[in-house]
Amino acid sequence: MSQTLPFRPNVGIALFNREGLVIAGMALNEGPEKVVAGFEWQMPQGGIDPDEDIETAARRELLEETGIGAVSFLAATDTWWAYDFPPYAGPAHSLSGFRGQIQRWVALRFEGNDGDINVTAPESGLRPEFSAWSWMALGALPDQVMPHKRPTYRKVGEAFFRFTAEAGA
C-alpha cells in the first residue's frame, strides 16, 4: 500500500464470555486484507462513522457482524494502533483508498447465550464477514490471525489481559 494514503479509522472488539474467552470468527475478507490459509481467525472489527464515539461504533459493528446485542462495556484503549495492509494487486476494493487501518479497541462482556450468535446471516442484512465462530483464549489469537495484524493483537492481549481466562476472569 502507498505510504501516502491515509489510515482508515476502525474499532476492534474483544467480546469476552463469562469464562474469559473471546469470540473470533473465520474471516471471509477479500481485497487488501485477503485471508491467508491457516490464519483465518480474527475478532470483529469495522469502520467508525464520522462523529461516532468508540463504544457506539463497537456495539454497532458487533451487532452487524455477529447479531450480538446483549453486551456490557468493560474498557476501551486510549491509544490508536495502526497497521498497514499487505501488498495487494487485485481489483479496486472499498479499502483501496487506505494504506491500512488505525484502530482503537473495546472490551465488552457477552450477556446473552451462544444461540444469539449468528455470523453467517447477520440481522443487518450485510454481507457476512465470517463463515464460522468460536470462543478462544485471547493469548492464543496472535498465532491464528493474518501476520500483518499480529502486533496489534499482542497489544490487545496486554491491554485486556485482566478480562481473560488466563487471568482468572
N, C-alpha and C positions, 0 to 999 in steps of 0.2 A: 504494500500500500504506500501511497505517496506520503512523505513526511509533511507535505504542505496541507493535506486535507485535515479537517477538524475531527475531534473525537465526538462520538455520539453519546449524549447523557443517558445513563442507563441505571436501573436499580436491579440488584440481585437479592434473592430471597432465600434465607436459610430457615426453612419451616421445620421446627422440632416437634416430635411427638412426645407423649408422656414419658417414654423411655429414654429420651435424649438422642434419638436418631433423627436424621434429616431426610426429607423427601428428595429424591433425584429421579430424573427422567432420562430415557434413552432418546437423545436428540435426533430430530429429523431435519435439522438445519441444512440449508443449501447456501449458495453464494459464498461470500467471503469467509464464512465460518463452516465450510463444508465438513461434515463429520468424518473423522478418521476411524477406520475399523479398529475396534478394541478400546476406543476412548470415547464412547458414545454418551456416557453419563454426564449430566450437569444438573445444577439446581435451577429452578425457574428464574428468569430474568427478562427484562424488557425495557423499552424506551420510556423516558419520563416526558410527559406532555408539558408544554410551556406553562409556567406558573403552578405546576402541580407539586405538592410537598411530597417528601420521600416516603412517608408512611402510606399516604393515599395511593401513590404510584405502585408501591409494593402490593398492597391489597388488591388493586385493580389487575395488575399483571398476574398475580397468583390465581385470582378468580378466572381470568381469561384463559390461562394455560392449564388449569387443573380442576376447575369447578369448585374449588375450596373457598368458602367464605367465612366459616366458623374458626376465627383465629383471634389471639390476643397479642398485643405488642410486647416484645421483650426488650429490644435495643436496636440502635442504628449506629453505623460507623459515622464519625465526624469527617473522616478523610475520604477523598475521592481517589480511587485506584484505576490507573489506565492500563489498557493492553492493546497492542497492535493486532490487526487481523493478519493471518498468514498470507503469503503471496497468493494472488487469485487472478486467473486469466480467463475466467468464464464470462458468460453474458452479463449484461447490466443487471443489477440487483438493487433492492431497496436500500441496502447498506453501502452501495458502491461509492457514494459521496463522502464516506468517512474512512479515516485511516484505521480506526479501531473504536473501542468504547471506553468511556470513563464512568466508573461505577461507584455508587455508594451501596452498602449492603444493609439489609434489615433482617433482624431475627424475630420470628413470630412463633407462637405456640399454637399447635393444632388443637382445636377444641371440639372437633367432630369425630366421626368414625371413618374407618377406611372405605366404607361403602359410599361416602360422599365424594370420593376422588374419581375423576373422570378425565383422563388425559387424551384419550383417542377421539372423543366427540364433545369438546367443551361446550357448555351452555352458551358461550359467547358467539358461537357460530363461526368463529375464526378458524383458519386452517390449524390443525393440531401441530404443536411444537414437539410432542413426544409420542413414541409408539408404545411405551410401557413405563412403569414407575416402580420404585422400591424404596423402603426405608433403609438408610445406610449410615454407617459411622462417619461423621464429618471428617475425622482424621484420615480416613481411607480414600476420600474422594479425589485428592490431588492426583493420585495414580490412575484414576478412572476417567479423567477429563482430557479434553484436547490439550496437547502440550502448550499452546500459547496462553491457556487460562491457568496453568498450574501455579505460577507465583501468586496470583490473586486468590486462588483457593487456599493456599497456605496462610495468607493474611487473614482470610475469613475464619479459618480454623483457630488462629490465635485470638482474634477479636471476640469470637463467640464460644470459646472452649468451655466457659463456665456453664453453658446450657447443654453440654454433650453428655452422652452415656459414659464416656471416659472420665468425666469429672464427677460422675455420680448424680447427674441430673435427676 
